[in-house]
Amino acid sequence: MINIPVLRWGKPYESLDVADVVHFATGEPIAKVSQANGGLMTRDLRTAQKARDALRQIPIHDIIAKMSQVAELYEHGTLPMGDGQQSPDDFVHQQSASTGLPEHLCRANMAKNAFVLKNMEKILDCLTRGLDLNIFTKGWGEEGRGVIVSYQAQSPVLGAVLPSNSPGVHTLWLPAVPLQLGLVLKPGSSEIWTPYRMIAAYIAAGLPAEAFGLYPGPQDVGAALLEACPRSMIFGSAQTVERYKGNPRVQAHGPGFSKILLGDDEVDNWEQYLDVMVESIATNSGRGCINTSSIWASRHTKEIAEAIAERLGPIDVKPPTDPDAQLAAFTVANQGQGIWALIEADLKEAGVTDMTAKFGPRLVEKERCSYLRPVIAHCESPECAISQKEYMFPFASVVKCPQDQMLAKIGYTLVGTAITKNEKWIQQLTDATHIDRCNIGPIPTTRLNWLQPHEGNIIDFLFRNRAYQVAQ
């Protein structure tokens, strides 16, 4: 059992109010976590400028040079964790035990975070389109051709209200520190491990502790963060995204409704792309917004759905320590049961067929948690309600739809993979404003290019490009 404090600009703070983090399957206590409150968060954010001031004492290229060391410490080092120490194996065991994610997937997400850190210089070079990074320190500088450009930080820190269900989202806030912005994080109640370990690695690599704040706690802490921080991220449901739509202070990340579209010129070759479809649905236990939630084609949809079901339907629950485990547990009471009830109702709609039903029950109930085995549904048309749904496990609908109607029917799409060589349709896909990341060709929706922006360029979110003139 370890005791984990609130971290107030690098200084540990033990609260009288603590919450237990327990093993999802056994209920065994893993950690006691001090709880912040909204008032504490609001008060501390009044001095947030000191975090940026501390980071700006270090040249930006020196900070970026430290990122490889941060990655090495995070992935392979033994680091402080509350009143104890945490090895990489400890991290994997603890994260799996509290989130229900299989251990080998925890390691994979750990490697992904480390990859982003190791490649931070290339990532920032691409996101800034090759600008001299000192411009972000000073606020202005020469772009070249004698042109002065100015990028003004819109906040001294980046805030984030983090989820408990997917350790992979942490890559989105990692560029803040190399840009000399502090971090103020509210960890998810069961995924406290990545933010704490990452900040421990930053500090161990020589970055100023006063640049970092970690505030575990109830919902009012997240509400206070979003209210008081000039720039922050939140991860949640479609309702969360809608609540903050149009708010320039908040970048809301929700369901991705990512899709694969098979063009008429390639759909007859669908068997060649089966691996792409399966990987897109099942990677990381289907928990990401970049996992495919629906596949669209004008024909062969029944055969496609059946072939995917043959691959995914037999997958069963295995212990989280099993290297072949592919399913993550739902650790919140009755969550799996509630999701299955929604799916079951949609599967009864006319035109919908559950292609995985023959592989046994989908809901697996345990004493303290539940699992959902993969579900593949076939839809005779886009009008079927289930064609517009997304869930946090390997789930997808295969939708029959004429190609010329797809762009009008698919709705918002975070990652859209279009398997086609039709140049006219490729241009229409390129122009489609409701597709965020666009892949042309058989690229799994789960394979991201970190040298490109994800759900908006974080540079545009954190900095304002403005006019700036200097008298000669």
Secondary structure by P-SEA (a helix, b strand, c coil): cbbbbbbcccbbbbbcbbbbbcccccccccbbbbbbcaaaaaaaaccaaaaaaaaacccaaaaaaaaaaaaaaacccccccccccccaaaaaaaaaaaccccaaaaaaaaaaaaaaaaaaaaaaaaaaccccccccccccccccccbbbbbbccccbbbbbcccccccccccccccccccbbbbbbcccccccaaaaaaaaaaaaccccccbbbbbccaaaaaaaaaccccbbbbbcaaaaaaaccccccccccccccbbbbccccccccccaaaaaaaacccccccccccccccccccaaaaaaaaaaaaccccccccccccccccccccccaaaaaaaaaaaaaaacccccccccccccccccccccccccbbbbbbccccccccccccccbbbbbbbccccccccccccccbbbbbcccaaaaaaaaaccccccccccccccccccccccccccaaaaaccbbbbbbcc
